[in-house]
Amino acid sequence: MLGAWLTLLLGGSLALGAPGDTALFQRSDDAGGRCTYTFTVASPGEASCPEAGGVAQLRAELAGLAARLSRLEGPGGFGGSGPRGAEAGGVWTRGPQRAAAGGCEELLRDKERLEEDKRRLEREKEELSRRLESSTQEIARLRAARCPPGTGGPGRDTLPQHGGSHHRLPPPAAPRWEPEPLGYQELKSERTELPASRLLEETALGRPRAEDSDCGELAWVGAPVVLGRADSIAGKYGVWMKDPEPVAPFTRETTWRVDTVGTEVRQLFQYEAAEQLARGYPTKVHVLPRPLESTGAVVYRGGLFFQPRRSRALARYDLRAEAISAERELPGAGYHGQYPYSWGGYTDIDLAVDETGLWVVYSTDKAKGAIVLSKLDPETLEIRRTWETNIRKQSVANSFVICGTLYTVSSYSAPNATVNFAYDTATSTSRTLSIPFENRFQYLSMVDYNPAERQLFAWDSYNMVAYPIRLSHA
C-alpha cells in the first residue's frame, strides 16, 4: 500500500510539473486509531474556496427556477397554479370573458326581437283568418242570393246516371258579346233642391240654343271623302279642324292641321281653305309655346284648345296674338296613357265642339276608367258642369259630341265599324246604337264634329277625311 501511494505521489508531482507548485503529503492516525494518509494540492486558478452555504443556496434557487419553468411549459400555461400563475391567468382571460358577456347580451336582444316579430305575425295571421272567414261567408251569401233555392248542387250542371252517380255537363259556350243594358249605361243621380234660376241655367248648358233648332239625333253617317293626305311618317295620325265660330281675320274656310307623331309636336299649319290643304302648301306655320299631346285639339272662337304634353292641363292658344291666353288643370284627369281610347296614342283627354259650346272627354281614377264629359267655359277653361257615364273609355275607339249628346265609335281598325253608344246630357241617359261607320284606311286616330258644316272631320292613317251625316228630328 505504501508503495502505491509513493507511486501516486511521484505521478502527482510529475503531473503538477509547474515550477512553484507544491504538494503536501501527511500520514496520521484518525480518531478511531486507523492510519490515514492526506494528500493536499493547491488550486491553480482559485485564490480561495467558496463557502459551502453559498453552493447550497445556488442549488436551491436553480431548483426553484426549474420548478417554475416546468409550470410555465405545462398544459396550464399562464393559468397554472401558484400566485404568479394565477395572476397571469387573470390578466389573460379578462378580455375573452368580457367579449363572451357582450355576445350573450346581443343574443338575448335578438331573441326578444324575434319573439316580438313572432307575436306580430301571429296577430296578422289571426286577422287574415278572420277576413278570410268573413269573405267566405260573404261569397256563400252572394251565391245563395244569386241562385234560386233548389238550383244549387250537382243537379244544376249534372245529369243523374244509373246507380246514383252524376255526369257533369260540358261548360256552355261563351255568350256572344252584346252592349251593356241601358240600365248600366245611365248616370246615377241624386235628388237635390236647387233654385229655379240655377236649374234653368244648368239645363241649358247641355241643350241646343234657339238658333240651333235643327238639332236632332244622329241617324246616319255617310262614306268618307278624302280631302288631303300627309306625306311623311309624322302624319300617320293627326288632327285637322275648322273654326265653326271664327274670329277675324280668320273665316270658316280657314283650315288648321297638326301632325301629331313625335315627342315635340309644336307646329300648327294654317291653310286658307280645304283646297289648299289638299295641295299641302300652308299659308303660315304657327310654333306653339308648348308641345301638345295627341289628337284631342280643336279650334273654336279664335283659339286652339289643346292638352299640353305630359300634363292633365288644358290650354287656349290665341291664334291672333300667337300666345297662350288661358290654362287650367283638369282635376283628377288621367293623362299620358292612363285612360286613352282603344287605339292608344295618349288620347286620354279629347276636346270637342258642338252647337252648345266647348266640351272635354276624359276619365279619372274615381270614375274607374269610365268616360267623364265636362262642359267648359271657352274663355277661362273653367268647368261648368260634369257628367259621368258608365261607358268604358278604353273600350271605344273615339268620340264626338253633337247637340249635347256624346257618341262613340266602336273600332279604329275594323273596316265596318259602328257608332255604338250615345249619351244624352239633357236627360243623363245613354242608349246603344248600331250606325255603320266606315274605316276606309283602317287606322282612325281622330274624329270631331263641325257644327257649322254638319260633318264629321277625321284622320284615318295619313288621310284627312270628312263624313257627311244626317240627323233625325223627333
C-alpha positions in Angstrom: 0.0 0.0 0.0 2.8 2.4 0.9 4.4 1.7 -2.4 1.2 2.5 -4.2 0.9 5.9 -2.5 4.5 6.7 -3.3 3.9 5.9 -6.9 0.8 8.2 -6.8 2.8 10.9 -5.1 5.5 10.6 -7.7 2.9 10.7 -10.5 1.2 13.7 -8.9 4.4 15.5 -8.7 5.1 14.8 -12.3 1.5 15.9 -13.2 1.8 19.2 -11.5 5.1 19.8 -13.1 4.8 23.6 -12.9 7.5 25.5 -11.1 6.5 26.6 -7.7 3.6 24.1 -7.4 3.8 22.2 -4.1 2.0 19.1 -2.8 1.8 18.1 0.9 1.7 14.5 2.0 0.8 13.7 5.5 0.2 10.4 7.4 -1.6 10.3 10.8 -4.0 8.2 12.9 -7.6 9.2 12.9 -9.9 9.3 15.9 -10.5 5.5 15.5 -6.9 4.6 15.6 -6.7 3.9 11.9 -3.7 5.1 9.8 -4.8 7.7 7.2 -2.8 9.4 4.5 -3.7 13.0 3.5 -2.6 14.5 0.2 -3.1 18.2 -0.4 -2.6 20.1 -3.6 -3.1 23.9 -4.1 -5.7 25.1 -6.7 -4.0 26.6 -9.7 -7.0 29.0 -10.5 -8.8 29.9 -7.2 -7.3 32.0 -4.6 -9.9 30.8 -2.0 -12.7 28.2 -1.8 -16.3 29.3 -2.0 -18.4 28.8 1.2 -20.4 25.7 1.4 -23.6 27.6 2.3 -23.4 29.6 -0.9 -23.4 26.4 -3.0 -26.5 25.1 -1.3 -28.3 28.5 -1.8 -27.5 28.4 -5.6 -28.7 24.9 -5.8 -32.0 25.8 -4.1 -32.5 28.8 -6.5 -31.8 26.7 -9.5 -34.3 24.1 -8.3 -36.9 26.8 -7.8 -36.3 28.2 -11.3 -36.6 24.7 -12.8 -39.9 24.2 -11.0 -41.4 27.5 -12.2 -40.2 26.8 -15.8 -41.9 23.4 -15.7 -45.2 25.0 -14.6 -44.9 27.6 -17.4 -44.2 24.9 -20.0 -47.0 22.7 -18.7 -50.7 22.4 -20.2 -52.0 25.2 -18.0 -49.6 27.8 -19.3 -50.3 31.1 -17.6 -53.2 29.6 -16.0 -51.0 27.3 -13.8 -51.1 27.1 -10.0 -49.2 29.4 -7.7 -49.5 33.1 -7.1 -47.7 34.1 -10.3 -49.7 31.7 -12.5 -53.0 32.8 -11.0 -52.1 36.5 -11.5 -51.0 36.0 -15.1 -54.1 33.8 -15.9 -56.4 36.5 -14.5 -54.9 39.1 -16.8 -55.0 36.7 -19.8 -58.7 35.7 -19.5 -60.4 39.0 -18.6 -60.8 40.2 -22.3 -62.5 37.0 -23.6 -64.8 36.9 -20.6 -66.0 40.5 -21.4 -66.5 39.6 -25.1 -68.5 36.5 -24.2 -70.7 38.5 -21.9 -71.4 41.1 -24.6 -72.2 38.3 -27.1 -74.7 36.8 -24.7 -76.4 40.2 -24.3 -76.7 40.6 -28.1 -78.1 37.1 -28.5 -80.7 37.9 -25.8 -81.7 41.1 -27.6 -82.0 39.2 -30.9 -84.2 36.6 -29.2 -86.5 39.3 -27.8 -86.8 40.9 -31.3 -87.6 37.5 -32.9 -90.2 36.8 -30.2 -91.9 40.2 -30.8 -91.9 39.5 -34.6 -93.4 36.1 -34.0 -96.2 37.7 -31.9 -96.8 40.3 -34.5 -97.0 37.7 -37.3 -99.4 35.6 -35.2 -101.7 38.6 -34.8 -101.6 39.3 -38.5 -102.3 35.6 -39.2 -105.4 35.8 -36.9 -106.6 39.0 -38.6 -106.2 37.4 -42.1 -108.0 34.3 -40.9 -110.9 36.4 -39.7 -111.0 38.3 -43.0 -110.9 35.1 -45.0 -113.7 33.6 -43.0 -115.7 36.8 -43.5 -115.0 36.7 -47.2 -116.0 33.1 -47.4 -119.3 33.8 -45.7 -120.0 36.8 -48.0 -119.3 34.7 -51.1 -121.6 32.0 -49.8 -124.3 34.5 -49.1 -124.0 36.1 -52.6 -124.1 32.7 -54.3 -127.2 31.8 -52.3 -128.8 35.0 -53.2 -128.0 34.7 -56.9 -129.1 31.1 -57.3 -132.8 30.3 -56.5 -133.5 27.5 -54.0 -133.2 24.1 -55.5 -130.9 25.1 -58.3 -127.6 24.7 -56.5 -125.6 21.5 -56.0 -124.9 18.9 -58.6 -128.4 19.0 -60.1 -127.6 22.4 -61.7 -124.9 21.3 -64.1 -125.0 17.5 -63.9 -127.3 14.7 -65.1 -128.0 11.6 -63.0 -126.9 8.3 -64.3 -127.8 4.8 -63.2 -126.6 3.9 -59.7 -127.0 7.4 -58.4 -123.8 8.7 -60.0 -123.7 12.0 -61.8 -122.2 13.0 -65.2 -121.0 16.6 -65.4 -122.2 18.5 -68.5 -119.5 20.3 -70.6 -119.3 24.1 -69.9 -121.7 26.2 -72.0 -120.2 28.1 -74.9 -119.2 31.7 -74.2 -122.1 34.0 -75.0 -121.7 36.5 -77.8 -120.8 39.9 -76.6 -123.6 42.4 -76.6 -123.7 46.1 -75.5 -124.5 46.6 -71.8 -128.1 47.1 -70.9 -129.3 50.7 -70.8 -129.6 50.4 -67.0 -125.9 50.0 -66.7 -125.2 53.0 -69.0 -127.2 55.6 -67.2 -125.8 58.2 -64.9 -126.8 57.7 -61.2 -128.4 60.9 -59.9 -129.4 62.2 -56.6 -132.4 64.4 -55.7 -131.2 67.9 -54.7 -133.2 71.1 -54.3 -131.9 74.0 -56.4 -133.1 77.5 -57.1 -135.1 77.6 -60.3 -132.8 80.1 -61.9 -129.8 77.9 -61.4 -131.7 74.8 -62.6 -132.7 76.5 -65.8 -129.1 77.7 -66.4 -127.5 74.3 -65.9 -130.2 72.6 -68.0 -129.5 75.0 -70.8 -125.8 74.1 -70.8 -126.4 70.7 -72.5 -129.2 71.8 -74.8 -129.1 73.5 -78.2 -129.8 77.1 -78.3 -132.9 78.5 -80.0 -131.0 79.2 -83.2 -129.9 75.6 -83.2 -133.4 74.3 -83.6 -132.2 72.0 -86.4 -130.5 69.8 -83.8 -131.5 66.2 -83.6 -130.2 62.7 -83.0 -127.5 61.1 -85.3 -129.2 58.8 -87.7 -126.7 58.1 -90.5 -123.0 58.5 -91.3 -122.0 58.5 -95.0 -118.9 57.3 -96.8 -115.7 59.3 -96.1 -114.4 61.9 -98.6 -110.6 62.3 -98.7 -109.6 66.0 -98.6 -105.8 65.6 -98.1 -103.0 63.2 -97.3 -99.9 63.5 -95.2 -96.6 62.7 -97.0 -94.4 61.8 -94.0 -94.4 59.5 -91.0 -95.2 62.4 -88.8 -98.7 62.4 -90.4 -99.6 58.8 -89.7 -102.1 60.3 -87.3 -103.0 63.8 -86.5 -105.9 66.3 -86.3 -107.4 68.8 -88.8 -110.0 71.4 -87.9 -112.1 74.4 -88.9 -113.5 77.0 -86.6 -117.3 77.0 -86.5 -117.3 80.4 -84.9 -114.2 82.1 -86.3 -112.8 85.5 -85.2 -111.4 87.9 -87.9 -109.1 87.8 -89.8 -109.9 84.0 -89.9 -113.0 82.6 -91.6 -115.0 79.4 -91.6 -112.9 78.3 -94.6 -109.6 78.7 -92.7 -108.3 75.2 -92.1 -105.9 74.0 -89.5 -103.8 70.9 -89.2 -101.4 69.3 -86.7 -99.3 66.2 -87.5 -99.1 64.5 -84.1 -96.4 61.8 -84.4 -93.4 62.8 -82.3 -92.4 63.9 -78.8 -92.2 67.7 -79.5 -95.3 68.5 -81.5 -95.4 72.3 -81.8 -96.3 73.1 -85.5 -99.8 74.3 -86.3 -100.3 74.6 -90.1 -102.7 77.2 -91.3 -104.5 77.0 -94.7 -106.8 79.5 -96.4 -109.2 76.8 -97.4 -109.6 73.0 -97.6 -108.4 73.1 -101.3 -105.1 74.4 -100.1 -104.9 71.7 -97.5 -105.3 69.1 -100.3 -102.3 70.7 -102.2 -100.2 70.6 -99.0 -99.0 74.2 -99.0 -99.8 76.1 -95.8 -100.2 79.8 -95.6 -98.5 80.0 -92.3 -96.9 77.8 -89.7 -97.5 78.6 -86.0 -95.0 77.3 -83.5 -96.8 76.6 -80.2 -95.1 77.8 -77.0 -95.7 74.3 -75.5 -95.8 70.9 -77.3 -99.3 69.3 -77.4 -100.3 65.8 -76.6 -102.0 63.5 -79.2 -105.1 64.3 -81.4 -107.6 65.9 -79.0 -107.2 69.5 -80.1 -110.0 71.7 -81.5 -110.2 75.3 -82.9 -113.1 77.4 -81.5 -113.8 81.2 -81.4 -110.3 82.2 -82.5 -108.4 79.9 -80.2 -106.7 76.5 -80.4 -107.6 74.4 -77.4 -105.2 71.6 -76.6 -103.7 69.4 -73.9 -100.0 70.3 -73.2 -97.7 67.3 -73.3 -97.4 65.1 -70.2 -100.0 67.1 -68.2 -103.6 67.0 -67.2 -103.9 70.7 -68.1 -105.9 72.4 -70.8 -104.6 75.4 -72.7 -106.0 78.0 -75.1 -103.7 79.4 -77.8 -104.9 82.7 -79.2 -104.5 82.5 -82.9 -104.3 86.2 -83.4 -101.9 87.0 -80.5 -100.0 83.8 -81.1 -99.7 83.2 -77.4 -101.3 81.1 -74.7 -104.2 83.1 -73.2 -105.6 80.6 -70.7 -104.5 77.4 -69.0 -106.2 75.3 -66.3 -105.7 71.9 -64.9 -108.4 69.3 -65.3 -108.9 67.9 -61.8 -108.2 64.2 -61.5 -108.0 63.6 -65.2 -105.9 60.7 -66.4 -103.1 61.6 -68.9 -100.2 60.2 -70.9 -101.6 56.7 -71.4 -103.7 56.2 -68.2 -107.2 56.3 -69.9 -106.8 56.5 -73.7 -109.1 55.4 -76.4 -108.6 51.8 -77.5 -106.0 52.7 -80.2 -103.8 54.3 -77.6 -101.8 57.4 -78.8 -102.0 59.1 -75.4 -105.6 60.1 -76.2 -106.6 60.5 -72.5 -108.0 64.0 -73.0 -110.1 64.8 -76.0 -111.7 68.2 -76.7 -114.9 68.6 -78.8 -117.2 71.4 -80.1 -120.9 71.3 -80.9 -123.8 73.6 -81.2 -123.8 74.3 -77.5 -120.1 75.0 -77.0 -116.8 73.5 -75.8 -116.5 70.0 -74.3 -113.8 67.8 -72.9 -113.9 64.0 -72.8 -111.6 62.2 -70.3 -111.7 59.8 -67.3 -110.5 59.7 -63.7 -109.4 57.2 -61.1 -112.7 58.0 -59.3 -114.7 57.1 -62.4 -112.5 53.9 -62.8 -111.9 54.4 -66.5 -115.5 55.4 -67.4 -116.0 58.3 -69.7 -116.4 61.7 -68.0 -117.8 64.5 -70.0 -117.4 68.2 -68.9 -118.7 71.4 -70.3 -116.1 74.2 -70.4 -116.0 78.0 -70.4 -114.1 78.8 -73.6 -112.5 81.9 -72.1 -111.3 80.7 -68.8 -111.5 76.9 -69.3 -113.4 76.6 -66.1 -115.7 73.5 -65.8 -119.3 74.5 -65.8 -120.8 71.0 -65.4 -119.7 67.4 -65.4 -121.5 64.1 -66.4 -120.1 60.7 -65.5 -121.1 57.8 -67.7 -120.6 54.0 -67.5 -119.1 53.8 -71.0 -115.6 52.4 -70.6 -113.2 54.8 -72.4 -110.7 52.2 -73.4 -113.5 50.1 -75.0 -114.2 52.6 -77.7 -112.0 54.0 -80.5 -113.1 57.6 -80.4 -115.9 60.0 -79.6 -117.6 63.3 -80.7 -120.4 65.5 -79.5 -123.5 66.6 -81.5 -126.2 68.7 -80.0 -125.2 67.9 -76.4 -125.1 64.2 -77.0 -121.9 62.2 -76.8 -121.4 59.5 -79.5 -118.7 56.8 -79.5 -117.1 54.8 -82.4 -116.7 51.0 -81.8 -113.3 50.4 -83.6 -110.5 52.3 -85.1 -109.3 49.5 -87.4 -112.3 47.4 -88.4 -113.4 48.5 -91.9 -117.1 48.2 -91.0 -117.2 49.8 -87.5 -120.3 51.4 -85.9 -121.3 54.3 -83.8 -122.2 52.2 -80.9 -123.2 54.4 -77.9 -124.9 57.7 -77.3 -125.1 59.6 -74.0 -127.6 62.5 -73.8 -126.5 65.2 -71.3 -130.0 66.7 -71.3 -131.5 63.6 -69.7 -128.4 62.0 -68.3 -129.2 58.7 -70.0 -127.5 56.5 -72.6 -128.5 54.1 -75.2 -126.9 51.6 -77.6 -126.7 52.3 -81.3 -125.5 50.4 -84.4 -125.0 53.1 -87.0 -122.5 51.9 -89.7 -119.2 53.8 -89.7 -116.6 53.1 -92.4 -112.9 53.0 -91.5 -111.6 53.1 -95.1 -107.9 53.2 -94.3 -108.3 51.2 -91.0 -106.4 53.5 -88.6 -108.8 56.1 -87.2 -107.0 58.4 -84.8 -109.3 61.4 -84.6 -113.0 62.2 -85.1 -114.6 65.6 -84.4 -117.9 67.2 -85.3 -118.1 70.6 -87.0 -121.5 72.1 -86.3 -121.1 74.8 -89.0 -120.7 72.3 -91.8 -122.7 69.4 -90.1 -119.9 67.0 -90.9 -117.5 64.7 -89.1 -113.8 65.5 -89.6 -111.5 62.5 -89.2 -107.9 61.4 -89.6 -107.5 57.9 -90.9 -103.9 56.6 -91.5 -102.3 59.7 -93.1 -105.6 60.7 -94.7 -107.7 63.7 -93.8 -111.4 62.8 -94.5 -114.9 64.2 -93.9 -118.1 62.2 -93.3 -121.5 63.6 -94.2 -124.1 62.9 -91.6 -127.9 63.1 -91.2 -129.8 64.0 -88.0 -133.3 62.8 -87.2 -135.8 65.2 -85.7 -138.3 63.7 -83.3 
